[in-house]
Amino acid sequence: MIDNANDLFRQLRGTVAEFNEASGLGEVTTDSGRRIPFHCISIADGTRTIALGTDVSFVVAFRTKRVEAINLVSL
């Protein structure tokens, strides 16, 4: 989880560590090892699915009572 408020609204890079297509929920592991949850609606290309191990860039934002990765773009 993000423990530094300076990470909010910053563009970061990471790798898709988990993704459950049925629920649309997943997690990205940042380059520094932190895990940040995301929902499939946050995948920028609109596909609603993403493969495990995909390198992505994303923005960290506070949404629906928690910090999430949004605007996920495959690299």
PDB file of N, CA, C and O in Angstrom, chain B, residues numbered from 101:
ATOM      1  N   MET B 101       0.842  -1.174   0.000  1.00  0.00           N
ATOM      2  CA  MET B 101       0.000   0.000   0.000  1.00  0.00           C
ATOM      3  C   MET B 101       0.889   1.240   0.000  1.00  0.00           C
ATOM      4  O   MET B 101       2.035   1.200   0.449  1.00  0.00           O
ATOM      5  N   ILE B 102       0.359   2.309  -0.495  1.00  0.00           N
ATOM      6  CA  ILE B 102       1.098   3.568  -0.537  1.00  0.00           C
ATOM      7  C   ILE B 102       1.212   4.124   0.884  1.00  0.00           C
ATOM      8  O   ILE B 102       0.210   4.303   1.577  1.00  0.00           O
ATOM      9  N   ASP B 103       2.424   4.387   1.294  1.00  0.00           N
ATOM     10  CA  ASP B 103       2.630   4.943   2.623  1.00  0.00           C
ATOM     11  C   ASP B 103       3.166   6.366   2.550  1.00  0.00           C
ATOM     12  O   ASP B 103       3.514   6.961   3.569  1.00  0.00           O
ATOM     13  N   ASN B 104       3.228   6.903   1.344  1.00  0.00           N
ATOM     14  CA  ASN B 104       3.778   8.226   1.144  1.00  0.00           C
ATOM     15  C   ASN B 104       2.779   9.048   0.334  1.00  0.00           C
ATOM     16  O   ASN B 104       2.503   8.725  -0.821  1.00  0.00           O
ATOM     17  N   ALA B 105       2.242  10.096   0.927  1.00  0.00           N
ATOM     18  CA  ALA B 105       1.247  10.923   0.237  1.00  0.00           C
ATOM     19  C   ALA B 105       1.819  11.555  -1.024  1.00  0.00           C
ATOM     20  O   ALA B 105       1.057  11.942  -1.909  1.00  0.00           O
ATOM     21  N   ASN B 106       3.134  11.668  -1.128  1.00  0.00           N
ATOM     22  CA  ASN B 106       3.743  12.232  -2.326  1.00  0.00           C
ATOM     23  C   ASN B 106       3.529  11.350  -3.545  1.00  0.00           C
ATOM     24  O   ASN B 106       3.694  11.825  -4.669  1.00  0.00           O
ATOM     25  N   ASP B 107       3.167  10.081  -3.366  1.00  0.00           N
ATOM     26  CA  ASP B 107       2.919   9.191  -4.490  1.00  0.00           C
ATOM     27  C   ASP B 107       1.544   9.401  -5.113  1.00  0.00           C
ATOM     28  O   ASP B 107       1.306   8.965  -6.240  1.00  0.00           O
ATOM     29  N   LEU B 108       0.635  10.064  -4.396  1.00  0.00           N
ATOM     30  CA  LEU B 108      -0.687  10.301  -4.961  1.00  0.00           C
ATOM     31  C   LEU B 108      -0.577  11.192  -6.189  1.00  0.00           C
ATOM     32  O   LEU B 108       0.128  12.200  -6.178  1.00  0.00           O
ATOM     33  N   PHE B 109      -1.282  10.809  -7.245  1.00  0.00           N
ATOM     34  CA  PHE B 109      -1.372  11.547  -8.500  1.00  0.00           C
ATOM     35  C   PHE B 109      -0.063  11.590  -9.282  1.00  0.00           C
ATOM     36  O   PHE B 109       0.092  12.414 -10.183  1.00  0.00           O
ATOM     37  N   ARG B 110       0.867  10.724  -8.951  1.00  0.00           N
ATOM     38  CA  ARG B 110       2.121  10.613  -9.692  1.00  0.00           C
ATOM     39  C   ARG B 110       2.027   9.465 -10.676  1.00  0.00           C
ATOM     40  O   ARG B 110       1.329   8.481 -10.432  1.00  0.00           O
ATOM     41  N   GLN B 111       2.729   9.593 -11.782  1.00  0.00           N
ATOM     42  CA  GLN B 111       2.836   8.508 -12.752  1.00  0.00           C
ATOM     43  C   GLN B 111       3.914   7.553 -12.248  1.00  0.00           C
ATOM     44  O   GLN B 111       5.053   7.960 -12.020  1.00  0.00           O
ATOM     45  N   LEU B 112       3.551   6.275 -12.074  1.00  0.00           N
ATOM     46  CA  LEU B 112       4.485   5.264 -11.611  1.00  0.00           C
ATOM     47  C   LEU B 112       4.524   4.112 -12.602  1.00  0.00           C
ATOM     48  O   LEU B 112       3.718   4.055 -13.530  1.00  0.00           O
ATOM     49  N   ARG B 113       5.463   3.197 -12.402  1.00  0.00           N
ATOM     50  CA  ARG B 113       5.564   1.992 -13.208  1.00  0.00           C
ATOM     51  C   ARG B 113       5.526   0.783 -12.299  1.00  0.00           C
ATOM     52  O   ARG B 113       5.915   0.840 -11.133  1.00  0.00           O
ATOM     53  N   GLY B 114       5.043  -0.319 -12.869  1.00  0.00           N
ATOM     54  CA  GLY B 114       4.988  -1.554 -12.114  1.00  0.00           C
ATOM     55  C   GLY B 114       4.610  -2.715 -13.003  1.00  0.00           C
ATOM     56  O   GLY B 114       4.647  -2.625 -14.230  1.00  0.00           O
ATOM     57  N   THR B 115       4.240  -3.821 -12.350  1.00  0.00           N
ATOM     58  CA  THR B 115       3.887  -5.057 -13.041  1.00  0.00           C
ATOM     59  C   THR B 115       2.590  -5.592 -12.459  1.00  0.00           C
ATOM     60  O   THR B 115       2.382  -5.544 -11.247  1.00  0.00           O
ATOM     61  N   VAL B 116       1.714  -6.106 -13.324  1.00  0.00           N
ATOM     62  CA  VAL B 116       0.462  -6.699 -12.859  1.00  0.00           C
ATOM     63  C   VAL B 116       0.807  -7.988 -12.116  1.00  0.00           C
ATOM     64  O   VAL B 116       1.320  -8.937 -12.709  1.00  0.00           O
ATOM     65  N   ALA B 117       0.522  -8.013 -10.820  1.00  0.00           N
ATOM     66  CA  ALA B 117       0.864  -9.153  -9.969  1.00  0.00           C
ATOM     67  C   ALA B 117      -0.319 -10.098  -9.789  1.00  0.00           C
ATOM     68  O   ALA B 117      -0.138 -11.304  -9.622  1.00  0.00           O
ATOM     69  N   GLU B 118      -1.529  -9.549  -9.824  1.00  0.00           N
ATOM     70  CA  GLU B 118      -2.748 -10.342  -9.654  1.00  0.00           C
ATOM     71  C   GLU B 118      -3.827  -9.729 -10.512  1.00  0.00           C
ATOM     72  O   GLU B 118      -3.878  -8.512 -10.684  1.00  0.00           O
ATOM     73  N   PHE B 119      -4.706 -10.586 -11.062  1.00  0.00           N
ATOM     74  CA  PHE B 119      -5.893 -10.085 -11.733  1.00  0.00           C
ATOM     75  C   PHE B 119      -6.927 -11.185 -11.791  1.00  0.00           C
ATOM     76  O   PHE B 119      -6.657 -12.273 -12.301  1.00  0.00           O
ATOM     77  N   ASN B 120      -8.112 -10.906 -11.271  1.00  0.00           N
ATOM     78  CA  ASN B 120      -9.226 -11.837 -11.294  1.00  0.00           C
ATOM     79  C   ASN B 120     -10.246 -11.293 -12.289  1.00  0.00           C
ATOM     80  O   ASN B 120     -10.936 -10.313 -12.009  1.00  0.00           O
ATOM     81  N   GLU B 121     -10.336 -11.934 -13.451  1.00  0.00           N
ATOM     82  CA  GLU B 121     -11.214 -11.441 -14.503  1.00  0.00           C
ATOM     83  C   GLU B 121     -12.684 -11.453 -14.089  1.00  0.00           C
ATOM     84  O   GLU B 121     -13.447 -10.583 -14.507  1.00  0.00           O
ATOM     85  N   ALA B 122     -13.086 -12.419 -13.281  1.00  0.00           N
ATOM     86  CA  ALA B 122     -14.481 -12.519 -12.849  1.00  0.00           C
ATOM     87  C   ALA B 122     -14.902 -11.317 -11.995  1.00  0.00           C
ATOM     88  O   ALA B 122     -15.997 -10.784 -12.173  1.00  0.00           O
ATOM     89  N   SER B 123     -14.046 -10.897 -11.082  1.00  0.00           N
ATOM     90  CA  SER B 123     -14.380  -9.769 -10.211  1.00  0.00           C
ATOM     91  C   SER B 123     -13.885  -8.437 -10.776  1.00  0.00           C
ATOM     92  O   SER B 123     -14.374  -7.374 -10.393  1.00  0.00           O
ATOM     93  N   GLY B 124     -12.920  -8.500 -11.681  1.00  0.00           N
ATOM     94  CA  GLY B 124     -12.343  -7.280 -12.242  1.00  0.00           C
ATOM     95  C   GLY B 124     -11.328  -6.618 -11.338  1.00  0.00           C
ATOM     96  O   GLY B 124     -10.905  -5.493 -11.603  1.00  0.00           O
ATOM     97  N   LEU B 125     -10.927  -7.299 -10.269  1.00  0.00           N
ATOM     98  CA  LEU B 125      -9.988  -6.733  -9.310  1.00  0.00           C
ATOM     99  C   LEU B 125      -8.586  -7.294  -9.512  1.00  0.00           C
ATOM    100  O   LEU B 125      -8.410  -8.458  -9.872  1.00  0.00           O
ATOM    101  N   GLY B 126      -7.605  -6.451  -9.275  1.00  0.00           N
ATOM    102  CA  GLY B 126      -6.229  -6.889  -9.403  1.00  0.00           C
ATOM    103  C   GLY B 126      -5.303  -6.051  -8.558  1.00  0.00           C
ATOM    104  O   GLY B 126      -5.737  -5.153  -7.837  1.00  0.00           O
ATOM    105  N   GLU B 127      -4.008  -6.356  -8.655  1.00  0.00           N
ATOM    106  CA  GLU B 127      -2.982  -5.591  -7.950  1.00  0.00           C
ATOM    107  C   GLU B 127      -1.784  -5.402  -8.854  1.00  0.00           C
ATOM    108  O   GLU B 127      -1.422  -6.277  -9.641  1.00  0.00           O
ATOM    109  N   VAL B 128      -1.183  -4.242  -8.720  1.00  0.00           N
ATOM    110  CA  VAL B 128       0.056  -3.914  -9.404  1.00  0.00           C
ATOM    111  C   VAL B 128       1.152  -3.847  -8.352  1.00  0.00           C
ATOM    112  O   VAL B 128       0.950  -3.276  -7.280  1.00  0.00           O
ATOM    113  N   THR B 129       2.311  -4.426  -8.650  1.00  0.00           N
ATOM    114  CA  THR B 129       3.471  -4.286  -7.783  1.00  0.00           C
ATOM    115  C   THR B 129       4.360  -3.211  -8.389  1.00  0.00           C
ATOM    116  O   THR B 129       4.759  -3.305  -9.549  1.00  0.00           O
ATOM    117  N   THR B 130       4.667  -2.188  -7.595  1.00  0.00           N
ATOM    118  CA  THR B 130       5.517  -1.102  -8.096  1.00  0.00           C
ATOM    119  C   THR B 130       6.962  -1.564  -8.162  1.00  0.00           C
ATOM    120  O   THR B 130       7.324  -2.611  -7.626  1.00  0.00           O
ATOM    121  N   ASP B 131       7.773  -0.768  -8.826  1.00  0.00           N
ATOM    122  CA  ASP B 131       9.192  -1.083  -8.917  1.00  0.00           C
ATOM    123  C   ASP B 131       9.855  -1.142  -7.546  1.00  0.00           C
ATOM    124  O   ASP B 131      10.877  -1.807  -7.378  1.00  0.00           O
ATOM    125  N   SER B 132       9.273  -0.442  -6.556  1.00  0.00           N
ATOM    126  CA  SER B 132       9.836  -0.463  -5.200  1.00  0.00           C
ATOM    127  C   SER B 132       9.232  -1.586  -4.346  1.00  0.00           C
ATOM    128  O   SER B 132       9.577  -1.717  -3.171  1.00  0.00           O
ATOM    129  N   GLY B 133       8.332  -2.398  -4.927  1.00  0.00           N
ATOM    130  CA  GLY B 133       7.791  -3.541  -4.212  1.00  0.00           C
ATOM    131  C   GLY B 133       6.446  -3.346  -3.539  1.00  0.00           C
ATOM    132  O   GLY B 133       5.909  -4.287  -2.955  1.00  0.00           O
ATOM    133  N   ARG B 134       5.891  -2.148  -3.607  1.00  0.00           N
ATOM    134  CA  ARG B 134       4.578  -1.915  -2.999  1.00  0.00           C
ATOM    135  C   ARG B 134       3.479  -2.472  -3.889  1.00  0.00           C
ATOM    136  O   ARG B 134       3.602  -2.464  -5.114  1.00  0.00           O
ATOM    137  N   ARG B 135       2.411  -2.951  -3.278  1.00  0.00           N
ATOM    138  CA  ARG B 135       1.270  -3.501  -4.027  1.00  0.00           C
ATOM    139  C   ARG B 135       0.112  -2.520  -3.944  1.00  0.00           C
ATOM    140  O   ARG B 135      -0.266  -2.067  -2.864  1.00  0.00           O
ATOM    141  N   ILE B 136      -0.442  -2.203  -5.105  1.00  0.00           N
ATOM    142  CA  ILE B 136      -1.528  -1.239  -5.185  1.00  0.00           C
ATOM    143  C   ILE B 136      -2.691  -1.884  -5.933  1.00  0.00           C
ATOM    144  O   ILE B 136      -2.498  -2.387  -7.041  1.00  0.00           O
ATOM    145  N   PRO B 137      -3.896  -1.883  -5.354  1.00  0.00           N
ATOM    146  CA  PRO B 137      -5.042  -2.493  -6.016  1.00  0.00           C
ATOM    147  C   PRO B 137      -5.534  -1.657  -7.200  1.00  0.00           C
ATOM    148  O   PRO B 137      -5.299  -0.450  -7.264  1.00  0.00           O
ATOM    149  N   PHE B 138      -6.216  -2.316  -8.128  1.00  0.00           N
ATOM    150  CA  PHE B 138      -6.875  -1.617  -9.224  1.00  0.00           C
ATOM    151  C   PHE B 138      -8.142  -2.377  -9.610  1.00  0.00           C
ATOM    152  O   PHE B 138      -8.312  -3.545  -9.260  1.00  0.00           O
ATOM    153  N   HIS B 139      -9.017  -1.704 -10.328  1.00  0.00           N
ATOM    154  CA  HIS B 139     -10.227  -2.324 -10.871  1.00  0.00           C
ATOM    155  C   HIS B 139     -10.141  -2.255 -12.387  1.00  0.00           C
ATOM    156  O   HIS B 139      -9.513  -1.347 -12.932  1.00  0.00           O
ATOM    157  N   CYS B 140     -10.766  -3.203 -13.071  1.00  0.00           N
ATOM    158  CA  CYS B 140     -10.646  -3.294 -14.526  1.00  0.00           C
ATOM    159  C   CYS B 140     -11.109  -2.032 -15.251  1.00  0.00           C
ATOM    160  O   CYS B 140     -10.677  -1.786 -16.377  1.00  0.00           O
ATOM    161  N   ILE B 141     -11.970  -1.234 -14.641  1.00  0.00           N
ATOM    162  CA  ILE B 141     -12.390   0.006 -15.315  1.00  0.00           C
ATOM    163  C   ILE B 141     -11.246   1.008 -15.415  1.00  0.00           C
ATOM    164  O   ILE B 141     -11.347   2.004 -16.132  1.00  0.00           O
ATOM    165  N   SER B 142     -10.153   0.742 -14.689  1.00  0.00           N
ATOM    166  CA  SER B 142      -8.994   1.628 -14.707  1.00  0.00           C
ATOM    167  C   SER B 142      -7.985   1.281 -15.803  1.00  0.00           C
ATOM    168  O   SER B 142      -6.954   1.942 -15.918  1.00  0.00           O
ATOM    169  N   ILE B 143      -8.267   0.253 -16.610  1.00  0.00           N
ATOM    170  CA  ILE B 143      -7.382  -0.107 -17.719  1.00  0.00           C
ATOM    171  C   ILE B 143      -7.676   0.854 -18.858  1.00  0.00           C
ATOM    172  O   ILE B 143      -8.805   0.919 -19.344  1.00  0.00           O
ATOM    173  N   ALA B 144      -6.667   1.598 -19.283  1.00  0.00           N
ATOM    174  CA  ALA B 144      -6.867   2.718 -20.195  1.00  0.00           C
ATOM    175  C   ALA B 144      -7.391   2.334 -21.570  1.00  0.00           C
ATOM    176  O   ALA B 144      -8.129   3.112 -22.175  1.00  0.00           O
ATOM    177  N   ASP B 145      -7.036   1.161 -22.085  1.00  0.00           N
ATOM    178  CA  ASP B 145      -7.465   0.826 -23.451  1.00  0.00           C
ATOM    179  C   ASP B 145      -8.897   0.308 -23.522  1.00  0.00           C
ATOM    180  O   ASP B 145      -9.390   0.020 -24.612  1.00  0.00           O
ATOM    181  N   GLY B 146      -9.575   0.184 -22.381  1.00  0.00           N
ATOM    182  CA  GLY B 146     -10.973  -0.199 -22.354  1.00  0.00           C
ATOM    183  C   GLY B 146     -11.252  -1.684 -22.497  1.00  0.00           C
ATOM    184  O   GLY B 146     -12.413  -2.072 -22.627  1.00  0.00           O
ATOM    185  N   THR B 147     -10.220  -2.537 -22.477  1.00  0.00           N
ATOM    186  CA  THR B 147     -10.428  -3.967 -22.693  1.00  0.00           C
ATOM    187  C   THR B 147     -11.005  -4.684 -21.488  1.00  0.00           C
ATOM    188  O   THR B 147     -11.606  -5.746 -21.647  1.00  0.00           O
ATOM    189  N   ARG B 148     -10.848  -4.149 -20.298  1.00  0.00           N
ATOM    190  CA  ARG B 148     -11.326  -4.735 -19.042  1.00  0.00           C
ATOM    191  C   ARG B 148     -10.614  -6.020 -18.648  1.00  0.00           C
ATOM    192  O   ARG B 148     -11.082  -6.742 -17.768  1.00  0.00           O
ATOM    193  N   THR B 149      -9.486  -6.313 -19.290  1.00  0.00           N
ATOM    194  CA  THR B 149      -8.670  -7.464 -18.897  1.00  0.00           C
ATOM    195  C   THR B 149      -7.207  -7.131 -19.164  1.00  0.00           C
ATOM    196  O   THR B 149      -6.881  -6.336 -20.045  1.00  0.00           O
ATOM    197  N   ILE B 150      -6.338  -7.760 -18.381  1.00  0.00           N
ATOM    198  CA  ILE B 150      -4.902  -7.530 -18.540  1.00  0.00           C
ATOM    199  C   ILE B 150      -4.158  -8.772 -18.041  1.00  0.00           C
ATOM    200  O   ILE B 150      -4.546  -9.373 -17.039  1.00  0.00           O
ATOM    201  N   ALA B 151      -3.110  -9.144 -18.731  1.00  0.00           N
ATOM    202  CA  ALA B 151      -2.379 -10.368 -18.404  1.00  0.00           C
ATOM    203  C   ALA B 151      -1.448 -10.167 -17.206  1.00  0.00           C
ATOM    204  O   ALA B 151      -0.883  -9.091 -17.011  1.00  0.00           O
ATOM    205  N   LEU B 152      -1.303 -11.226 -16.412  1.00  0.00           N
ATOM    206  CA  LEU B 152      -0.335 -11.204 -15.315  1.00  0.00           C
ATOM    207  C   LEU B 152       1.051 -10.981 -15.893  1.00  0.00           C
ATOM    208  O   LEU B 152       1.378 -11.486 -16.967  1.00  0.00           O
ATOM    209  N   GLY B 153       1.855 -10.226 -15.175  1.00  0.00           N
ATOM    210  CA  GLY B 153       3.220  -9.971 -15.602  1.00  0.00           C
ATOM    211  C   GLY B 153       3.370  -8.820 -16.576  1.00  0.00           C
ATOM    212  O   GLY B 153       4.490  -8.490 -16.966  1.00  0.00           O
ATOM    213  N   THR B 154       2.267  -8.198 -16.978  1.00  0.00           N
ATOM    214  CA  THR B 154       2.331  -7.063 -17.897  1.00  0.00           C
ATOM    215  C   THR B 154       2.955  -5.865 -17.197  1.00  0.00           C
ATOM    216  O   THR B 154       2.534  -5.491 -16.102  1.00  0.00           O
ATOM    217  N   ASP B 155       3.954  -5.266 -17.827  1.00  0.00           N
ATOM    218  CA  ASP B 155       4.529  -4.026 -17.310  1.00  0.00           C
ATOM    219  C   ASP B 155       3.582  -2.886 -17.663  1.00  0.00           C
ATOM    220  O   ASP B 155       3.119  -2.782 -18.798  1.00  0.00           O
ATOM    221  N   VAL B 156       3.298  -2.035 -16.686  1.00  0.00           N
ATOM    222  CA  VAL B 156       2.331  -0.955 -16.872  1.00  0.00           C
ATOM    223  C   VAL B 156       2.841   0.349 -16.274  1.00  0.00           C
ATOM    224  O   VAL B 156       3.691   0.358 -15.383  1.00  0.00           O
ATOM    225  N   SER B 157       2.304   1.442 -16.785  1.00  0.00           N
ATOM    226  CA  SER B 157       2.427   2.728 -16.104  1.00  0.00           C
ATOM    227  C   SER B 157       1.027   3.046 -15.590  1.00  0.00           C
ATOM    228  O   SER B 157       0.034   2.586 -16.154  1.00  0.00           O
ATOM    229  N   PHE B 158       0.951   3.826 -14.533  1.00  0.00           N
ATOM    230  CA  PHE B 158      -0.339   4.124 -13.912  1.00  0.00           C
ATOM    231  C   PHE B 158      -0.205   5.347 -13.023  1.00  0.00           C
ATOM    232  O   PHE B 158       0.897   5.805 -12.723  1.00  0.00           O
ATOM    233  N   VAL B 159      -1.341   5.859 -12.613  1.00  0.00           N
ATOM    234  CA  VAL B 159      -1.406   6.984 -11.687  1.00  0.00           C
ATOM    235  C   VAL B 159      -2.007   6.459 -10.386  1.00  0.00           C
ATOM    236  O   VAL B 159      -2.922   5.636 -10.409  1.00  0.00           O
ATOM    237  N   VAL B 160      -1.502   6.926  -9.275  1.00  0.00           N
ATOM    238  CA  VAL B 160      -2.018   6.544  -7.964  1.00  0.00           C
ATOM    239  C   VAL B 160      -3.020   7.610  -7.529  1.00  0.00           C
ATOM    240  O   VAL B 160      -2.712   8.802  -7.520  1.00  0.00           O
ATOM    241  N   ALA B 161      -4.228   7.163  -7.167  1.00  0.00           N
ATOM    242  CA  ALA B 161      -5.280   8.101  -6.764  1.00  0.00           C
ATOM    243  C   ALA B 161      -6.078   7.515  -5.607  1.00  0.00           C
ATOM    244  O   ALA B 161      -6.070   6.305  -5.376  1.00  0.00           O
ATOM    245  N   PHE B 162      -6.762   8.386  -4.891  1.00  0.00           N
ATOM    246  CA  PHE B 162      -7.639   7.959  -3.810  1.00  0.00           C
ATOM    247  C   PHE B 162      -9.041   7.857  -4.389  1.00  0.00           C
ATOM    248  O   PHE B 162      -9.643   8.861  -4.772  1.00  0.00           O
ATOM    249  N   ARG B 163      -9.560   6.619  -4.449  1.00  0.00           N
ATOM    250  CA  ARG B 163     -10.890   6.375  -5.015  1.00  0.00           C
ATOM    251  C   ARG B 163     -11.663   5.434  -4.107  1.00  0.00           C
ATOM    252  O   ARG B 163     -11.110   4.464  -3.588  1.00  0.00           O
ATOM    253  N   THR B 164     -12.916   5.718  -3.922  1.00  0.00           N
ATOM    254  CA  THR B 164     -13.828   4.846  -3.188  1.00  0.00           C
ATOM    255  C   THR B 164     -13.218   4.316  -1.888  1.00  0.00           C
ATOM    256  O   THR B 164     -13.159   3.106  -1.668  1.00  0.00           O
ATOM    257  N   LYS B 165     -12.779   5.210  -1.053  1.00  0.00           N
ATOM    258  CA  LYS B 165     -12.293   4.899   0.299  1.00  0.00           C
ATOM    259  C   LYS B 165     -10.932   4.212   0.350  1.00  0.00           C
ATOM    260  O   LYS B 165     -10.540   3.712   1.404  1.00  0.00           O
ATOM    261  N   ARG B 166     -10.204   4.175  -0.765  1.00  0.00           N
ATOM    262  CA  ARG B 166      -8.868   3.567  -0.721  1.00  0.00           C
ATOM    263  C   ARG B 166      -8.000   4.115  -1.842  1.00  0.00           C
ATOM    264  O   ARG B 166      -8.485   4.741  -2.785  1.00  0.00           O
ATOM    265  N   VAL B 167      -6.729   3.868  -1.718  1.00  0.00           N
ATOM    266  CA  VAL B 167      -5.780   4.238  -2.764  1.00  0.00           C
ATOM    267  C   VAL B 167      -5.812   3.163  -3.831  1.00  0.00           C
ATOM    268  O   VAL B 167      -5.791   1.973  -3.516  1.00  0.00           O
ATOM    269  N   GLU B 168      -5.864   3.573  -5.102  1.00  0.00           N
ATOM    270  CA  GLU B 168      -5.896   2.636  -6.227  1.00  0.00           C
ATOM    271  C   GLU B 168      -4.999   3.109  -7.346  1.00  0.00           C
ATOM    272  O   GLU B 168      -4.671   4.291  -7.453  1.00  0.00           O
ATOM    273  N   ALA B 169      -4.607   2.160  -8.179  1.00  0.00           N
ATOM    274  CA  ALA B 169      -3.921   2.466  -9.429  1.00  0.00           C
ATOM    275  C   ALA B 169      -4.999   2.725 -10.477  1.00  0.00           C
ATOM    276  O   ALA B 169      -5.920   1.923 -10.633  1.00  0.00           O
ATOM    277  N   ILE B 170      -4.885   3.843 -11.196  1.00  0.00           N
ATOM    278  CA  ILE B 170      -5.840   4.150 -12.251  1.00  0.00           C
ATOM    279  C   ILE B 170      -5.083   4.455 -13.544  1.00  0.00           C
ATOM    280  O   ILE B 170      -3.872   4.677 -13.531  1.00  0.00           O
ATOM    281  N   ASN B 171      -5.803   4.462 -14.639  1.00  0.00           N
ATOM    282  CA  ASN B 171      -5.240   4.762 -15.956  1.00  0.00           C
ATOM    283  C   ASN B 171      -4.061   3.850 -16.280  1.00  0.00           C
ATOM    284  O   ASN B 171      -2.995   4.327 -16.670  1.00  0.00           O
ATOM    285  N   LEU B 172      -4.250   2.531 -16.120  1.00  0.00           N
ATOM    286  CA  LEU B 172      -3.200   1.556 -16.412  1.00  0.00           C
ATOM    287  C   LEU B 172      -2.960   1.487 -17.921  1.00  0.00           C
ATOM    288  O   LEU B 172      -3.893   1.293 -18.701  1.00  0.00           O
ATOM    289  N   VAL B 173      -1.709   1.647 -18.316  1.00  0.00           N
ATOM    290  CA  VAL B 173      -1.308   1.587 -19.731  1.00  0.00           C
ATOM    291  C   VAL B 173      -0.217   0.535 -19.842  1.00  0.00           C
ATOM    292  O   VAL B 173       0.792   0.611 -19.140  1.00  0.00           O
ATOM    293  N   SER B 174      -0.408  -0.453 -20.722  1.00  0.00           N
ATOM    294  CA  SER B 174       0.624  -1.472 -20.965  1.00  0.00           C
ATOM    295  C   SER B 174       1.830  -0.824 -21.613  1.00  0.00           C
ATOM    296  O   SER B 174       1.701   0.032 -22.488  1.00  0.00           O
ATOM    297  N   LEU B 175       3.006  -1.245 -21.170  1.00  0.00           N
ATOM    298  CA  LEU B 175       4.251  -0.696 -21.747  1.00  0.00           C
ATOM    299  C   LEU B 175       4.825  -1.653 -22.774  1.00  0.00           C
ATOM    300  O   LEU B 175       5.866  -1.370 -23.367  1.00  0.00           O
TER     301      LEU B 175
END
